Amino acid sequence: MSPVTMQLVADRYIRLALEEDISSGDVSTDAVMPEHRRGEVQLICKEDGIIAGLPVFARVFTLLAPETKVDFKAVDGDAVKKGQLLAVVTGDVRVLLAGERTALNYLQRLSGIATYTHSVAQLLAGTGTTLLDTRKTTPCMRIFEKYAVRVGGGQNHRYNLSDGVLLKDNHIAAAGGVKEAVAAAKACAPFVRKIEVETESLSMVREAVEAGADIIMLDNMPPEEMAEAVRLIGGRAKTECSGNITKENIRAITELGVDYVSCGALTHSAPILDISLKHLKVFS
């Protein structure tokens, strides 16, 4: 995540997360550490995985106190092992204690997404199919979760509704059909925007091709129907497979020759990676 992005976008969400957790104060920390004392604490990985979110982790502490120092022993994208030292955080003990849970929440969540994404992306190696995420993200966490997908080896679909045209079933119903929806999108959207159409049947695939869609999503189709859809499209549009895609079934789907596979599970179903702050030392 670039420093510019962190300052312009991510900081706002990190501040909200800190406000949510600290609110009017940290009663526990104020009780045991009423005055400034310098200390350090170690960031320890408790299971194997792919680390992601280290800049966000550090930013939690530097927003609370700019003088806080984080000495990283790893970088985002590294494969990490159980028991590995990832970083040493040094600063006001009150800041280390107050920021701990928020910083870990980000790091555990993003590392879990990167780890799961990496395991899925490995299944696509050599297939020519690109792994995409979706907008099925945690509210106010999208910028972080989509970043974690990239760290794990996936690519991003639309970031938000302003980022591209995707005509789904309800858009098509509102317009009166696939042809009408594509025509309306071409008339309205900037020329640099590609138009993607979600299809649920071979008849919809034919309509989307004839209407000039740039990308055709094959949504929740059985494998044999998907194979026929790819044949019908015949390279006239890019193809994307979507709908209940998991690590267990993704390889069979990619063997059908689709260009992209979008997988909501990357962000909505990835378990966290267990990481802790341990061995706090208070300096005299």
N, C-alpha and C positions, 0 to 999 in steps of 0.2 A: 504494500500500500504506500503510495507516494506521500511525501511530506505535505504537498499541496492538498491532496485529497483528505489527509488526516485533519489539517487545519480547517478546511472549508466545510467538510461534511461530517466526518467521523467524530470530531470533538463535540459537536452538538449532542449526539446520541450518547457518548460516553458521559458527558456531564449529566444528562437526564438519568442515566443508570446510577451514577453516584448519588444524585439527589434522592432517587428512590430508596437507596439503601441506607444512606446516612441521615437524611431528612434534617432534623433539628440537632443532631449530634450523635456521637458514638458513646453511649453510656458506659459500656464495658471497658473500652480503652481509656476513657477519661478517669475511670475509677482506679485502674492499675498503673496508669502513666499520666499523671496530671500535668507534668512539665516536659519540655523538650529533652529528649535523650537520643543520642545517635546509636544506630544499631544496624544489623544486617540479617537477612534471611535468605535461605536457599530455595530455589525453584527446582523441584525434583519430579521427574517423570515416573509414574507408577505402573505403566504398561507400555508395550511396544506400539508404535504408530507413526504417523506423519505429523510433525508439529506445524501449526499455523496460528497466527495471531500474536506473535511476540511483540510487534510494534504497538498493537492495541493494549496488550498487557502492560507494557512500559508506560504508555500514555496515561493510563489510569492514575499511576503514581505521580507522574510529572504534572498532571493537572491539579492534583492536590498540593504538590510542593515541587516547583520547578527544579530545585536543587537535588532531588532524588536521583541516584545513579543506578543504572541497571547494566551489569556486566554479563552479556550473553555468551553462552558457551555453545550455542546452536543458532541456526538461521531458519526462517520459514522454508518449508519444503524438505527439511532433513528428516530422514528415517531415524527415530529415536527409540531407545531401549528402556525397559523397566530398570529403575534405579539410577538412570543417567542424570547428572547435574546439568540443568538447562540454563541457569542464570543465578547470579547473586545480586540481590537488591539491597542498596545501602541508603540510609537516610533517617529522618525523624521516625522513631519507633511508632509514634502515634499515626503517622501516615502509612507505615507498613501494615499496621493492624487494621486501620479503617478501610484501606483500599483492597485488602486481601481478597475478599469474596467477589467483588465486582471484577477485579483483574482476572481471577481464576475462572469465573463464569464465562468470560469472553474466550479465554485461552482454551478451556476444556471443550467448549462448544465448537469453536472453529477448528481445533485439531481433530475433533471427532468427525466433522464433515470432510476435512482433507483426507483423513485416514480411510473413510468409507469410499470417497470418490476415487482415491488411488486404487483401492481393491477392485472397483468396477472398471476403471480405465485400463487396468492390466488385462482384463478380459477382452478388450477391444484392440489390443496391440496387433498390428499387422492386418487389420480387417479393412481399413480405409473408411471406417465409420467414426464420426466425431461424437463424443459424449457431451451432452448439453444439460444444464440445469433448467429450472422453471421459476415461475414467480411464487411457488409454494414455499414461502419463506416466513420466518417469524417476524411479526410487525416490528418495525424500527431496527431490524437486524439484517436487512437485505444487503446493504453495502458490505457488511462483514462476512455474511454467509456466502455470497457470490465470490468474494475474494478467496475464501477458503476452498471453494470448488476449483478455482484456477490453480491454487497451490497444490491441490491433490491430483491435478492432471486433466481436469475437465475444462470445458469452455462455457461461457455464459450465453444463454438465450437472451431475450429482451430483459433489460434492467427494470423498466417500468412501462406503463401504457403509452408513454410519449416516445418510446424507443423503436417502435416498428408496428406494422399492421399485421394483426393476426385475427382473422375472421373465424370465430368459433360458432358453435351451433346456434346460440341465441342471436348473434349478429346476423347470421344467415336468415334466421326466422324473421328478424325485424325488417330485413331488406326485402324479403319475399323470395329468396332463392340464392343459390351460389352465383349465378351469372349476374344478378342484380347487385349482390354485395360486392363482388369484384369490380364491377363498373363504377359503383359509388366510391369505392376506395381509390380507384385510379383517378377519379375526378377531384377527390378531396386531398389525398395525401401528397406530400412533396415528391417530386419525381425520383429523388434519391432513395426513397423508402421502398423496399421490396414488399410484396404482398403475399402473405401466407394464408392458406385456407385449410381449416380443419375438416377432414372428411371421415365419414363413418360407414360408407358403402362404396361399391364400385361405380354406381351411378353418379354419386357425388364426385368421385375422382374424375370421371369423364367430363363432368360439367366444369370442374376446376381447371382441367387442362384446356378445354375449349375456351374458357373465359380468360386465359392467359395468366394464371397464377404463377408466381415465381417459385414458390415453395408449397408443396402439398403435404400436409400432415395426415398420416394414416393412424387414426385414433381407435384404440381398442379393437383392432381387427384380428381375426384368427390368422395364424401364419400362412395358410394356403390362400386366403383372400388378399393378404398383404403382398404375397408373391405375384399374384395376378395384377394387383394395383401397380407394382413396380414395372411390370411388363407393359401395362397400358400407358403409363406415363412415358416410358421409353426415352428418358433423358431430356424431355421437354421442360421439366421443372425439377428442382431439387426435391428430395424426399426426406421426410422426417417421421419416425415412428414414435408414438407416445401412448401412454395408458398402462398403468400397473407394471412398469418396467422395473425389474429388480436384478440384483446380482445373480440370482438363480436362473433367470430366463433370458438374460440379455444376449448371450452368445448365439443362441439359436435364432434370435430375431435378426441379428446383424448378418448372418449368413444369407439372408434374403437380398442383400445388396442395397440397403437404404443408406443414404448419405449421412443422416443424423439420427441419433437416439436421444430423446429428452427424458429425463428421469427425475421426478419430483422427490423420490426417496433420498436423493443426495442431500437435500436440506431438511426435509420433514421427518426423516426416519433414522438419521445417523445417530448412533449413541455417542455420548461424550467420551473423550480420552481422559483417563484419570491422571491428574497432575496436582501436586500439593506444594504449598509453601511450608518449609520445615526448618528446624534448627535455628530459631531466632536467637541472636546474640545481642545483648545490650552492652554498649561500651561505657566505661567509666568516664 
